[in-house]
Amino acid sequence: IIPAICGWFIVMFFPFAIGKLGAMKVVIIVVATQVVASMIWDYFVDGITVTPMKLVSAALAFGSVILGNMES
């Protein structure tokens, strides 16, 4: 039920977020959040440890959020 609620939330508020932030920023934020959520799920539910490569990918994802939010 958790994935269904999260999916509903994303679909319902995507248009509002795109109107406020822009499409690129919203998509980058959603992808970065999914990377972190998947690491949390893997650790607590599946017992998969967090590797340095996963941490680097999360850092790069959030780095792209920061770069995407920079105004030129």
CHARMM internal coordinates of N, CA and C (Angstrom, degrees):
IC EDIT
DIST 1 N 1 CA 1.4360
DIST 1 CA 1 C 1.5387
ANGL 1 N 1 CA 1 C 111.47
DIST 1 C 2 N 1.3267
ANGL 1 CA 1 C 2 N 117.73
DIHE 1 N 1 CA 1 C 2 N -28.83
DIST 2 N 2 CA 1.4615
ANGL 1 C 2 N 2 CA 120.56
DIHE 1 CA 1 C 2 N 2 CA -179.73
DIST 2 CA 2 C 1.5290
ANGL 2 N 2 CA 2 C 112.04
DIHE 1 C 2 N 2 CA 2 C -62.49
DIST 2 C 3 N 1.3547
ANGL 2 CA 2 C 3 N 119.39
DIHE 2 N 2 CA 2 C 3 N -46.81
DIST 3 N 3 CA 1.4614
ANGL 2 C 3 N 3 CA 118.05
DIHE 2 CA 2 C 3 N 3 CA 177.55
DIST 3 CA 3 C 1.5272
ANGL 3 N 3 CA 3 C 113.33
DIHE 2 C 3 N 3 CA 3 C -60.91
DIST 3 C 4 N 1.3309
ANGL 3 CA 3 C 4 N 116.69
DIHE 3 N 3 CA 3 C 4 N -35.01
DIST 4 N 4 CA 1.4677
ANGL 3 C 4 N 4 CA 119.59
DIHE 3 CA 3 C 4 N 4 CA 179.61
DIST 4 CA 4 C 1.5266
ANGL 4 N 4 CA 4 C 110.92
DIHE 3 C 4 N 4 CA 4 C -66.62
DIST 4 C 5 N 1.3124
ANGL 4 CA 4 C 5 N 116.76
DIHE 4 N 4 CA 4 C 5 N -41.82
DIST 5 N 5 CA 1.4625
ANGL 4 C 5 N 5 CA 120.33
DIHE 4 CA 4 C 5 N 5 CA 179.38
DIST 5 CA 5 C 1.5270
ANGL 5 N 5 CA 5 C 110.15
DIHE 4 C 5 N 5 CA 5 C -66.72
DIST 5 C 6 N 1.3111
ANGL 5 CA 5 C 6 N 116.97
DIHE 5 N 5 CA 5 C 6 N -43.66
DIST 6 N 6 CA 1.4692
ANGL 5 C 6 N 6 CA 120.06
DIHE 5 CA 5 C 6 N 6 CA 178.15
DIST 6 CA 6 C 1.5262
ANGL 6 N 6 CA 6 C 111.31
DIHE 5 C 6 N 6 CA 6 C -62.94
DIST 6 C 7 N 1.3191
ANGL 6 CA 6 C 7 N 116.65
DIHE 6 N 6 CA 6 C 7 N -42.90
DIST 7 N 7 CA 1.4658
ANGL 6 C 7 N 7 CA 120.31
DIHE 6 CA 6 C 7 N 7 CA 177.89
DIST 7 CA 7 C 1.5104
ANGL 7 N 7 CA 7 C 111.95
DIHE 6 C 7 N 7 CA 7 C -62.41
DIST 7 C 8 N 1.3144
ANGL 7 CA 7 C 8 N 116.96
DIHE 7 N 7 CA 7 C 8 N -42.47
DIST 8 N 8 CA 1.4637
ANGL 7 C 8 N 8 CA 120.57
DIHE 7 CA 7 C 8 N 8 CA 177.81
DIST 8 CA 8 C 1.5184
ANGL 8 N 8 CA 8 C 110.33
DIHE 7 C 8 N 8 CA 8 C -61.05
DIST 8 C 9 N 1.3265
ANGL 8 CA 8 C 9 N 116.22
DIHE 8 N 8 CA 8 C 9 N -44.75
DIST 9 N 9 CA 1.4509
ANGL 8 C 9 N 9 CA 121.21
DIHE 8 CA 8 C 9 N 9 CA -178.95
DIST 9 CA 9 C 1.5323
ANGL 9 N 9 CA 9 C 110.96
DIHE 8 C 9 N 9 CA 9 C -60.46
DIST 9 C 10 N 1.3249
ANGL 9 CA 9 C 10 N 116.46
DIHE 9 N 9 CA 9 C 10 N -44.52
DIST 10 N 10 CA 1.4634
ANGL 9 C 10 N 10 CA 121.00
DIHE 9 CA 9 C 10 N 10 CA -179.80
DIST 10 CA 10 C 1.5210
ANGL 10 N 10 CA 10 C 110.61
DIHE 9 C 10 N 10 CA 10 C -63.28
DIST 10 C 11 N 1.3268
ANGL 10 CA 10 C 11 N 117.20
DIHE 10 N 10 CA 10 C 11 N -46.94
DIST 11 N 11 CA 1.4576
ANGL 10 C 11 N 11 CA 120.91
DIHE 10 CA 10 C 11 N 11 CA -177.66
DIST 11 CA 11 C 1.5277
ANGL 11 N 11 CA 11 C 111.55
DIHE 10 C 11 N 11 CA 11 C -65.69
DIST 11 C 12 N 1.3195
ANGL 11 CA 11 C 12 N 117.26
DIHE 11 N 11 CA 11 C 12 N -39.88
DIST 12 N 12 CA 1.4656
ANGL 11 C 12 N 12 CA 120.21
DIHE 11 CA 11 C 12 N 12 CA -177.17
DIST 12 CA 12 C 1.5313
ANGL 12 N 12 CA 12 C 112.50
DIHE 11 C 12 N 12 CA 12 C -71.45
DIST 12 C 13 N 1.3145
ANGL 12 CA 12 C 13 N 117.85
DIHE 12 N 12 CA 12 C 13 N -34.73
DIST 13 N 13 CA 1.4565
ANGL 12 C 13 N 13 CA 119.62
DIHE 12 CA 12 C 13 N 13 CA -174.81
DIST 13 CA 13 C 1.5271
ANGL 13 N 13 CA 13 C 114.38
DIHE 12 C 13 N 13 CA 13 C -102.62
DIST 13 C 14 N 1.3266
ANGL 13 CA 13 C 14 N 117.15
DIHE 13 N 13 CA 13 C 14 N -1.34
DIST 14 N 14 CA 1.4656
ANGL 13 C 14 N 14 CA 121.23
DIHE 13 CA 13 C 14 N 14 CA 176.73
DIST 14 CA 14 C 1.5215
ANGL 14 N 14 CA 14 C 111.75
DIHE 13 C 14 N 14 CA 14 C -56.62
DIST 14 C 15 N 1.3405
ANGL 14 CA 14 C 15 N 119.52
DIHE 14 N 14 CA 14 C 15 N -49.89
DIST 15 N 15 CA 1.4730
ANGL 14 C 15 N 15 CA 118.85
DIHE 14 CA 14 C 15 N 15 CA -178.40
DIST 15 CA 15 C 1.5303
ANGL 15 N 15 CA 15 C 113.22
DIHE 14 C 15 N 15 CA 15 C -61.07
DIST 15 C 16 N 1.3169
ANGL 15 CA 15 C 16 N 117.43
DIHE 15 N 15 CA 15 C 16 N -38.14
DIST 16 N 16 CA 1.4616
ANGL 15 C 16 N 16 CA 120.13
DIHE 15 CA 15 C 16 N 16 CA 178.86
DIST 16 CA 16 C 1.5264
ANGL 16 N 16 CA 16 C 111.12
DIHE 15 C 16 N 16 CA 16 C -66.46
DIST 16 C 17 N 1.3238
ANGL 16 CA 16 C 17 N 115.28
DIHE 16 N 16 CA 16 C 17 N -43.06
DIST 17 N 17 CA 1.4616
ANGL 16 C 17 N 17 CA 119.89
DIHE 16 CA 16 C 17 N 17 CA -179.38
DIST 17 CA 17 C 1.5204
ANGL 17 N 17 CA 17 C 111.09
DIHE 16 C 17 N 17 CA 17 C -66.46
DIST 17 C 18 N 1.3228
ANGL 17 CA 17 C 18 N 117.12
DIHE 17 N 17 CA 17 C 18 N -40.38
DIST 18 N 18 CA 1.4646
ANGL 17 C 18 N 18 CA 120.61
DIHE 17 CA 17 C 18 N 18 CA 178.63
DIST 18 CA 18 C 1.5246
ANGL 18 N 18 CA 18 C 109.93
DIHE 17 C 18 N 18 CA 18 C -63.45
DIST 18 C 19 N 1.3344
ANGL 18 CA 18 C 19 N 116.32
DIHE 18 N 18 CA 18 C 19 N -39.18
DIST 19 N 19 CA 1.4591
ANGL 18 C 19 N 19 CA 119.73
DIHE 18 CA 18 C 19 N 19 CA 178.26
DIST 19 CA 19 C 1.5231
ANGL 19 N 19 CA 19 C 112.56
DIHE 18 C 19 N 19 CA 19 C -63.47
DIST 19 C 20 N 1.3260
ANGL 19 CA 19 C 20 N 117.26
DIHE 19 N 19 CA 19 C 20 N -34.27
DIST 20 N 20 CA 1.4719
ANGL 19 C 20 N 20 CA 121.31
DIHE 19 CA 19 C 20 N 20 CA -178.41
DIST 20 CA 20 C 1.5331
ANGL 20 N 20 CA 20 C 112.71
DIHE 19 C 20 N 20 CA 20 C -85.74
DIST 20 C 21 N 1.3320
ANGL 20 CA 20 C 21 N 117.04
DIHE 20 N 20 CA 20 C 21 N -42.92
DIST 21 N 21 CA 1.4635
ANGL 20 C 21 N 21 CA 121.02
DIHE 20 CA 20 C 21 N 21 CA -171.35
DIST 21 CA 21 C 1.5264
ANGL 21 N 21 CA 21 C 114.26
DIHE 20 C 21 N 21 CA 21 C -105.58
DIST 21 C 22 N 1.3102
ANGL 21 CA 21 C 22 N 116.96
DIHE 21 N 21 CA 21 C 22 N -28.76
DIST 22 N 22 CA 1.4572
ANGL 21 C 22 N 22 CA 120.68
DIHE 21 CA 21 C 22 N 22 CA -172.53
DIST 22 CA 22 C 1.5210
ANGL 22 N 22 CA 22 C 110.21
DIHE 21 C 22 N 22 CA 22 C 104.58
DIST 22 C 23 N 1.3068
ANGL 22 CA 22 C 23 N 115.90
DIHE 22 N 22 CA 22 C 23 N 153.22
DIST 23 N 23 CA 1.4640
ANGL 22 C 23 N 23 CA 121.18
DIHE 22 CA 22 C 23 N 23 CA -173.44
DIST 23 CA 23 C 1.5215
ANGL 23 N 23 CA 23 C 113.10
DIHE 22 C 23 N 23 CA 23 C -64.21
DIST 23 C 24 N 1.3309
ANGL 23 CA 23 C 24 N 117.14
DIHE 23 N 23 CA 23 C 24 N -44.03
DIST 24 N 24 CA 1.4602
ANGL 23 C 24 N 24 CA 120.00
DIHE 23 CA 23 C 24 N 24 CA -175.96
DIST 24 CA 24 C 1.5328
ANGL 24 N 24 CA 24 C 110.98
DIHE 23 C 24 N 24 CA 24 C -62.30
DIST 24 C 25 N 1.3150
ANGL 24 CA 24 C 25 N 117.15
DIHE 24 N 24 CA 24 C 25 N -45.97
DIST 25 N 25 CA 1.4639
ANGL 24 C 25 N 25 CA 120.44
DIHE 24 CA 24 C 25 N 25 CA -178.13
DIST 25 CA 25 C 1.5230
ANGL 25 N 25 CA 25 C 111.46
DIHE 24 C 25 N 25 CA 25 C -64.08
DIST 25 C 26 N 1.3214
ANGL 25 CA 25 C 26 N 116.85
DIHE 25 N 25 CA 25 C 26 N -40.36
DIST 26 N 26 CA 1.4635
ANGL 25 C 26 N 26 CA 120.39
DIHE 25 CA 25 C 26 N 26 CA -179.21
DIST 26 CA 26 C 1.5260
ANGL 26 N 26 CA 26 C 110.89
DIHE 25 C 26 N 26 CA 26 C -64.98
DIST 26 C 27 N 1.3073
ANGL 26 CA 26 C 27 N 117.21
DIHE 26 N 26 CA 26 C 27 N -45.35
DIST 27 N 27 CA 1.4647
ANGL 26 C 27 N 27 CA 120.69
DIHE 26 CA 26 C 27 N 27 CA -178.94
DIST 27 CA 27 C 1.5295
ANGL 27 N 27 CA 27 C 110.36
DIHE 26 C 27 N 27 CA 27 C -65.10
DIST 27 C 28 N 1.3226
ANGL 27 CA 27 C 28 N 117.56
DIHE 27 N 27 CA 27 C 28 N -41.28
DIST 28 N 28 CA 1.4661
ANGL 27 C 28 N 28 CA 120.48
DIHE 27 CA 27 C 28 N 28 CA 179.16
DIST 28 CA 28 C 1.5256
ANGL 28 N 28 CA 28 C 110.56
DIHE 27 C 28 N 28 CA 28 C -63.91
DIST 28 C 29 N 1.3215
ANGL 28 CA 28 C 29 N 117.37
DIHE 28 N 28 CA 28 C 29 N -42.20
DIST 29 N 29 CA 1.4623
ANGL 28 C 29 N 29 CA 120.94
DIHE 28 CA 28 C 29 N 29 CA 179.31
DIST 29 CA 29 C 1.5272
ANGL 29 N 29 CA 29 C 110.90
DIHE 28 C 29 N 29 CA 29 C -63.88
DIST 29 C 30 N 1.3248
ANGL 29 CA 29 C 30 N 117.30
DIHE 29 N 29 CA 29 C 30 N -41.69
DIST 30 N 30 CA 1.4690
ANGL 29 C 30 N 30 CA 120.68
DIHE 29 CA 29 C 30 N 30 CA 179.38
DIST 30 CA 30 C 1.5266
ANGL 30 N 30 CA 30 C 110.47
DIHE 29 C 30 N 30 CA 30 C -63.88
DIST 30 C 31 N 1.3174
ANGL 30 CA 30 C 31 N 117.58
DIHE 30 N 30 CA 30 C 31 N -43.59
DIST 31 N 31 CA 1.4656
ANGL 30 C 31 N 31 CA 120.64
DIHE 30 CA 30 C 31 N 31 CA 179.94
DIST 31 CA 31 C 1.5285
ANGL 31 N 31 CA 31 C 110.60
DIHE 30 C 31 N 31 CA 31 C -65.04
DIST 31 C 32 N 1.3256
ANGL 31 CA 31 C 32 N 117.53
DIHE 31 N 31 CA 31 C 32 N -44.02
DIST 32 N 32 CA 1.4639
ANGL 31 C 32 N 32 CA 120.48
DIHE 31 CA 31 C 32 N 32 CA 179.77
DIST 32 CA 32 C 1.5229
ANGL 32 N 32 CA 32 C 110.96
DIHE 31 C 32 N 32 CA 32 C -63.16
DIST 32 C 33 N 1.3161
ANGL 32 CA 32 C 33 N 116.68
DIHE 32 N 32 CA 32 C 33 N -40.18
DIST 33 N 33 CA 1.4582
ANGL 32 C 33 N 33 CA 120.69
DIHE 32 CA 32 C 33 N 33 CA 178.79
DIST 33 CA 33 C 1.5270
ANGL 33 N 33 CA 33 C 110.94
DIHE 32 C 33 N 33 CA 33 C -66.08
DIST 33 C 34 N 1.3254
ANGL 33 CA 33 C 34 N 117.39
DIHE 33 N 33 CA 33 C 34 N -37.94
DIST 34 N 34 CA 1.4569
ANGL 33 C 34 N 34 CA 120.47
DIHE 33 CA 33 C 34 N 34 CA 177.98
DIST 34 CA 34 C 1.5213
ANGL 34 N 34 CA 34 C 111.84
DIHE 33 C 34 N 34 CA 34 C -65.49
DIST 34 C 35 N 1.3245
ANGL 34 CA 34 C 35 N 117.51
DIHE 34 N 34 CA 34 C 35 N -35.33
DIST 35 N 35 CA 1.4639
ANGL 34 C 35 N 35 CA 120.77
DIHE 34 CA 34 C 35 N 35 CA 177.58
DIST 35 CA 35 C 1.5268
ANGL 35 N 35 CA 35 C 110.05
DIHE 34 C 35 N 35 CA 35 C -62.43
DIST 35 C 36 N 1.3266
ANGL 35 CA 35 C 36 N 116.39
DIHE 35 N 35 CA 35 C 36 N -46.31
DIST 36 N 36 CA 1.4663
ANGL 35 C 36 N 36 CA 120.29
DIHE 35 CA 35 C 36 N 36 CA -179.65
DIST 36 CA 36 C 1.5298
ANGL 36 N 36 CA 36 C 110.79
DIHE 35 C 36 N 36 CA 36 C -67.35
DIST 36 C 37 N 1.3324
ANGL 36 CA 36 C 37 N 116.80
DIHE 36 N 36 CA 36 C 37 N -43.19
DIST 37 N 37 CA 1.4631
ANGL 36 C 37 N 37 CA 120.11
DIHE 36 CA 36 C 37 N 37 CA 179.77
DIST 37 CA 37 C 1.5231
ANGL 37 N 37 CA 37 C 111.08
DIHE 36 C 37 N 37 CA 37 C -61.98
DIST 37 C 38 N 1.3223
ANGL 37 CA 37 C 38 N 117.17
DIHE 37 N 37 CA 37 C 38 N -37.73
DIST 38 N 38 CA 1.4665
ANGL 37 C 38 N 38 CA 119.37
DIHE 37 CA 37 C 38 N 38 CA 179.60
DIST 38 CA 38 C 1.5223
ANGL 38 N 38 CA 38 C 111.26
DIHE 37 C 38 N 38 CA 38 C -68.11
DIST 38 C 39 N 1.3362
ANGL 38 CA 38 C 39 N 117.37
DIHE 38 N 38 CA 38 C 39 N -36.16
DIST 39 N 39 CA 1.4593
ANGL 38 C 39 N 39 CA 119.27
DIHE 38 CA 38 C 39 N 39 CA 176.78
DIST 39 CA 39 C 1.5270
ANGL 39 N 39 CA 39 C 111.02
DIHE 38 C 39 N 39 CA 39 C -66.48
DIST 39 C 40 N 1.3195
ANGL 39 CA 39 C 40 N 117.29
DIHE 39 N 39 CA 39 C 40 N -40.33
DIST 40 N 40 CA 1.4646
ANGL 39 C 40 N 40 CA 121.07
DIHE 39 CA 39 C 40 N 40 CA 178.03
DIST 40 CA 40 C 1.5247
ANGL 40 N 40 CA 40 C 110.08
DIHE 39 C 40 N 40 CA 40 C -64.61
DIST 40 C 41 N 1.3253
ANGL 40 CA 40 C 41 N 117.05
DIHE 40 N 40 CA 40 C 41 N -44.49
DIST 41 N 41 CA 1.4607
ANGL 40 C 41 N 41 CA 121.38
DIHE 40 CA 40 C 41 N 41 CA 179.17
DIST 41 CA 41 C 1.5302
ANGL 41 N 41 CA 41 C 110.67
DIHE 40 C 41 N 41 CA 41 C -61.69
DIST 41 C 42 N 1.3207
ANGL 41 CA 41 C 42 N 116.49
DIHE 41 N 41 CA 41 C 42 N -47.31
DIST 42 N 42 CA 1.4649
ANGL 41 C 42 N 42 CA 120.05
DIHE 41 CA 41 C 42 N 42 CA 179.55
DIST 42 CA 42 C 1.5203
ANGL 42 N 42 CA 42 C 111.58
DIHE 41 C 42 N 42 CA 42 C -58.17
DIST 42 C 43 N 1.3032
ANGL 42 CA 42 C 43 N 116.77
DIHE 42 N 42 CA 42 C 43 N -41.64
DIST 43 N 43 CA 1.4670
ANGL 42 C 43 N 43 CA 120.48
DIHE 42 CA 42 C 43 N 43 CA -176.50
DIST 43 CA 43 C 1.5246
ANGL 43 N 43 CA 43 C 111.82
DIHE 42 C 43 N 43 CA 43 C -70.56
DIST 43 C 44 N 1.3221
ANGL 43 CA 43 C 44 N 117.24
DIHE 43 N 43 CA 43 C 44 N -50.02
DIST 44 N 44 CA 1.4631
ANGL 43 C 44 N 44 CA 119.75
DIHE 43 CA 43 C 44 N 44 CA -172.83
DIST 44 CA 44 C 1.5275
ANGL 44 N 44 CA 44 C 114.18
DIHE 43 C 44 N 44 CA 44 C -85.40
DIST 44 C 45 N 1.3230
ANGL 44 CA 44 C 45 N 118.31
DIHE 44 N 44 CA 44 C 45 N -30.55
DIST 45 N 45 CA 1.4636
ANGL 44 C 45 N 45 CA 120.36
DIHE 44 CA 44 C 45 N 45 CA -176.22
DIST 45 CA 45 C 1.5259
ANGL 45 N 45 CA 45 C 111.34
DIHE 44 C 45 N 45 CA 45 C -97.53
DIST 45 C 46 N 1.3219
ANGL 45 CA 45 C 46 N 117.23
DIHE 45 N 45 CA 45 C 46 N -48.57
DIST 46 N 46 CA 1.4577
ANGL 45 C 46 N 46 CA 120.67
DIHE 45 CA 45 C 46 N 46 CA -175.32
DIST 46 CA 46 C 1.5261
ANGL 46 N 46 CA 46 C 113.74
DIHE 45 C 46 N 46 CA 46 C -94.54
DIST 46 C 47 N 1.3266
ANGL 46 CA 46 C 47 N 117.49
DIHE 46 N 46 CA 46 C 47 N -10.65
DIST 47 N 47 CA 1.4624
ANGL 46 C 47 N 47 CA 120.39
DIHE 46 CA 46 C 47 N 47 CA 179.23
DIST 47 CA 47 C 1.5157
ANGL 47 N 47 CA 47 C 113.74
DIHE 46 C 47 N 47 CA 47 C 73.57
DIST 47 C 48 N 1.3217
ANGL 47 CA 47 C 48 N 118.09
DIHE 47 N 47 CA 47 C 48 N 22.23
DIST 48 N 48 CA 1.4581
ANGL 47 C 48 N 48 CA 122.23
DIHE 47 CA 47 C 48 N 48 CA 178.83
DIST 48 CA 48 C 1.5270
ANGL 48 N 48 CA 48 C 108.22
DIHE 47 C 48 N 48 CA 48 C -89.36
DIST 48 C 49 N 1.3200
ANGL 48 CA 48 C 49 N 116.70
DIHE 48 N 48 CA 48 C 49 N 127.85
DIST 49 N 49 CA 1.4548
ANGL 48 C 49 N 49 CA 119.94
DIHE 48 CA 48 C 49 N 49 CA -177.43
DIST 49 CA 49 C 1.5274
ANGL 49 N 49 CA 49 C 111.04
DIHE 48 C 49 N 49 CA 49 C -72.82
DIST 49 C 50 N 1.3191
ANGL 49 CA 49 C 50 N 114.18
DIHE 49 N 49 CA 49 C 50 N 156.44
DIST 50 N 50 CA 1.4604
ANGL 49 C 50 N 50 CA 121.04
DIHE 49 CA 49 C 50 N 50 CA 177.56
DIST 50 CA 50 C 1.5258
ANGL 50 N 50 CA 50 C 107.32
DIHE 49 C 50 N 50 CA 50 C -85.98
DIST 50 C 51 N 1.3155
ANGL 50 CA 50 C 51 N 115.69
DIHE 50 N 50 CA 50 C 51 N 120.34
DIST 51 N 51 CA 1.4626
ANGL 50 C 51 N 51 CA 121.37
DIHE 50 CA 50 C 51 N 51 CA -178.91
DIST 51 CA 51 C 1.5316
ANGL 51 N 51 CA 51 C 109.77
DIHE 50 C 51 N 51 CA 51 C -93.85
DIST 51 C 52 N 1.3266
ANGL 51 CA 51 C 52 N 116.46
DIHE 51 N 51 CA 51 C 52 N 161.29
DIST 52 N 52 CA 1.4647
ANGL 51 C 52 N 52 CA 119.11
DIHE 51 CA 51 C 52 N 52 CA 176.93
DIST 52 CA 52 C 1.5330
ANGL 52 N 52 CA 52 C 112.37
DIHE 51 C 52 N 52 CA 52 C -58.64
DIST 52 C 53 N 1.3304
ANGL 52 CA 52 C 53 N 117.43
DIHE 52 N 52 CA 52 C 53 N -34.21
DIST 53 N 53 CA 1.4621
ANGL 52 C 53 N 53 CA 119.89
DIHE 52 CA 52 C 53 N 53 CA 179.64
DIST 53 CA 53 C 1.5267
ANGL 53 N 53 CA 53 C 111.22
DIHE 52 C 53 N 53 CA 53 C -64.97
DIST 53 C 54 N 1.3271
ANGL 53 CA 53 C 54 N 116.96
DIHE 53 N 53 CA 53 C 54 N -37.40
DIST 54 N 54 CA 1.4629
ANGL 53 C 54 N 54 CA 120.23
DIHE 53 CA 53 C 54 N 54 CA 176.98
DIST 54 CA 54 C 1.5244
ANGL 54 N 54 CA 54 C 110.88
DIHE 53 C 54 N 54 CA 54 C -66.37
DIST 54 C 55 N 1.3141
ANGL 54 CA 54 C 55 N 116.64
DIHE 54 N 54 CA 54 C 55 N -39.66
DIST 55 N 55 CA 1.4663
ANGL 54 C 55 N 55 CA 120.29
DIHE 54 CA 54 C 55 N 55 CA 177.70
DIST 55 CA 55 C 1.5257
ANGL 55 N 55 CA 55 C 111.47
DIHE 54 C 55 N 55 CA 55 C -64.79
DIST 55 C 56 N 1.3278
ANGL 55 CA 55 C 56 N 116.37
DIHE 55 N 55 CA 55 C 56 N -39.76
DIST 56 N 56 CA 1.4644
ANGL 55 C 56 N 56 CA 120.10
DIHE 55 CA 55 C 56 N 56 CA 177.42
DIST 56 CA 56 C 1.5274
ANGL 56 N 56 CA 56 C 110.45
DIHE 55 C 56 N 56 CA 56 C -64.31
DIST 56 C 57 N 1.3295
ANGL 56 CA 56 C 57 N 117.04
DIHE 56 N 56 CA 56 C 57 N -41.16
DIST 57 N 57 CA 1.4684
ANGL 56 C 57 N 57 CA 119.23
DIHE 56 CA 56 C 57 N 57 CA 179.76
DIST 57 CA 57 C 1.5271
ANGL 57 N 57 CA 57 C 111.05
DIHE 56 C 57 N 57 CA 57 C -65.99
DIST 57 C 58 N 1.3243
ANGL 57 CA 57 C 58 N 117.62
DIHE 57 N 57 CA 57 C 58 N -37.39
DIST 58 N 58 CA 1.4649
ANGL 57 C 58 N 58 CA 120.34
DIHE 57 CA 57 C 58 N 58 CA 176.78
DIST 58 CA 58 C 1.5195
ANGL 58 N 58 CA 58 C 110.65
DIHE 57 C 58 N 58 CA 58 C -66.87
DIST 58 C 59 N 1.3258
ANGL 58 CA 58 C 59 N 116.78
DIHE 58 N 58 CA 58 C 59 N -41.17
DIST 59 N 59 CA 1.4683
ANGL 58 C 59 N 59 CA 120.00
DIHE 58 CA 58 C 59 N 59 CA 178.23
DIST 59 CA 59 C 1.5226
ANGL 59 N 59 CA 59 C 111.12
DIHE 58 C 59 N 59 CA 59 C -63.51
DIST 59 C 60 N 1.3232
ANGL 59 CA 59 C 60 N 116.76
DIHE 59 N 59 CA 59 C 60 N -40.53
DIST 60 N 60 CA 1.4653
ANGL 59 C 60 N 60 CA 119.82
DIHE 59 CA 59 C 60 N 60 CA 177.81
DIST 60 CA 60 C 1.5266
ANGL 60 N 60 CA 60 C 111.51
DIHE 59 C 60 N 60 CA 60 C -66.25
DIST 60 C 61 N 1.3175
ANGL 60 CA 60 C 61 N 116.49
DIHE 60 N 60 CA 60 C 61 N -38.16
DIST 61 N 61 CA 1.4613
ANGL 60 C 61 N 61 CA 119.83
DIHE 60 CA 60 C 61 N 61 CA 178.66
DIST 61 CA 61 C 1.5225
ANGL 61 N 61 CA 61 C 110.63
DIHE 60 C 61 N 61 CA 61 C -63.67
DIST 61 C 62 N 1.3220
ANGL 61 CA 61 C 62 N 116.85
DIHE 61 N 61 CA 61 C 62 N -45.78
DIST 62 N 62 CA 1.4588
ANGL 61 C 62 N 62 CA 118.69
DIHE 61 CA 61 C 62 N 62 CA 179.06
DIST 62 CA 62 C 1.5228
ANGL 62 N 62 CA 62 C 111.81
DIHE 61 C 62 N 62 CA 62 C -73.25
DIST 62 C 63 N 1.3281
ANGL 62 CA 62 C 63 N 117.51
DIHE 62 N 62 CA 62 C 63 N -28.32
DIST 63 N 63 CA 1.4622
ANGL 62 C 63 N 63 CA 119.75
DIHE 62 CA 62 C 63 N 63 CA 172.47
DIST 63 CA 63 C 1.5148
ANGL 63 N 63 CA 63 C 111.47
DIHE 62 C 63 N 63 CA 63 C -62.56
DIST 63 C 64 N 1.3198
ANGL 63 CA 63 C 64 N 116.59
DIHE 63 N 63 CA 63 C 64 N -37.16
DIST 64 N 64 CA 1.4655
ANGL 63 C 64 N 64 CA 119.49
DIHE 63 CA 63 C 64 N 64 CA 177.63
DIST 64 CA 64 C 1.5213
ANGL 64 N 64 CA 64 C 110.88
DIHE 63 C 64 N 64 CA 64 C -68.98
DIST 64 C 65 N 1.3292
ANGL 64 CA 64 C 65 N 118.21
DIHE 64 N 64 CA 64 C 65 N -30.42
DIST 65 N 65 CA 1.4642
ANGL 64 C 65 N 65 CA 121.18
DIHE 64 CA 64 C 65 N 65 CA 174.57
DIST 65 CA 65 C 1.5334
ANGL 65 N 65 CA 65 C 109.13
DIHE 64 C 65 N 65 CA 65 C -64.06
DIST 65 C 66 N 1.3141
ANGL 65 CA 65 C 66 N 115.70
DIHE 65 N 65 CA 65 C 66 N -45.12
DIST 66 N 66 CA 1.4720
ANGL 65 C 66 N 66 CA 119.24
DIHE 65 CA 65 C 66 N 66 CA 179.87
DIST 66 CA 66 C 1.5162
ANGL 66 N 66 CA 66 C 110.69
DIHE 65 C 66 N 66 CA 66 C -64.16
DIST 66 C 67 N 1.3303
ANGL 66 CA 66 C 67 N 116.99
DIHE 66 N 66 CA 66 C 67 N -45.83
DIST 67 N 67 CA 1.4554
ANGL 66 C 67 N 67 CA 119.70
DIHE 66 CA 66 C 67 N 67 CA 178.73
DIST 67 CA 67 C 1.5205
ANGL 67 N 67 CA 67 C 112.12
DIHE 66 C 67 N 67 CA 67 C -65.36
DIST 67 C 68 N 1.3284
ANGL 67 CA 67 C 68 N 116.35
DIHE 67 N 67 CA 67 C 68 N -35.62
DIST 68 N 68 CA 1.4632
ANGL 67 C 68 N 68 CA 120.49
DIHE 67 CA 67 C 68 N 68 CA 178.07
DIST 68 CA 68 C 1.5065
ANGL 68 N 68 CA 68 C 113.15
DIHE 67 C 68 N 68 CA 68 C -68.09
DIST 68 C 69 N 1.3309
ANGL 68 CA 68 C 69 N 116.92
DIHE 68 N 68 CA 68 C 69 N -25.49
DIST 69 N 69 CA 1.4568
ANGL 68 C 69 N 69 CA 120.80
DIHE 68 CA 68 C 69 N 69 CA -180.00
DIST 69 CA 69 C 1.5192
ANGL 69 N 69 CA 69 C 113.71
DIHE 68 C 69 N 69 CA 69 C -88.19
DIST 69 C 70 N 1.3206
ANGL 69 CA 69 C 70 N 116.91
DIHE 69 N 69 CA 69 C 70 N -6.69
DIST 70 N 70 CA 1.4606
ANGL 69 C 70 N 70 CA 119.44
DIHE 69 CA 69 C 70 N 70 CA 179.19
DIST 70 CA 70 C 1.5236
ANGL 70 N 70 CA 70 C 109.00
DIHE 69 C 70 N 70 CA 70 C -73.78
DIST 70 C 71 N 1.2902
ANGL 70 CA 70 C 71 N 114.85
DIHE 70 N 70 CA 70 C 71 N 129.62
DIST 71 N 71 CA 1.4714
ANGL 70 C 71 N 71 CA 120.23
DIHE 70 CA 70 C 71 N 71 CA 177.89
DIST 71 CA 71 C 1.5172
ANGL 71 N 71 CA 71 C 108.50
DIHE 70 C 71 N 71 CA 71 C -87.30
DIST 71 C 72 N 1.3089
ANGL 71 CA 71 C 72 N 114.96
DIHE 71 N 71 CA 71 C 72 N 138.44
DIST 72 N 72 CA 1.4682
ANGL 71 C 72 N 72 CA 117.57
DIHE 71 CA 71 C 72 N 72 CA 178.72
DIST 72 CA 72 C 1.5017
ANGL 72 N 72 CA 72 C 110.74
DIHE 71 C 72 N 72 CA 72 C -103.86
END
COOR INIT
IC SEED 1 N 1 CA 1 C
IC BUILD
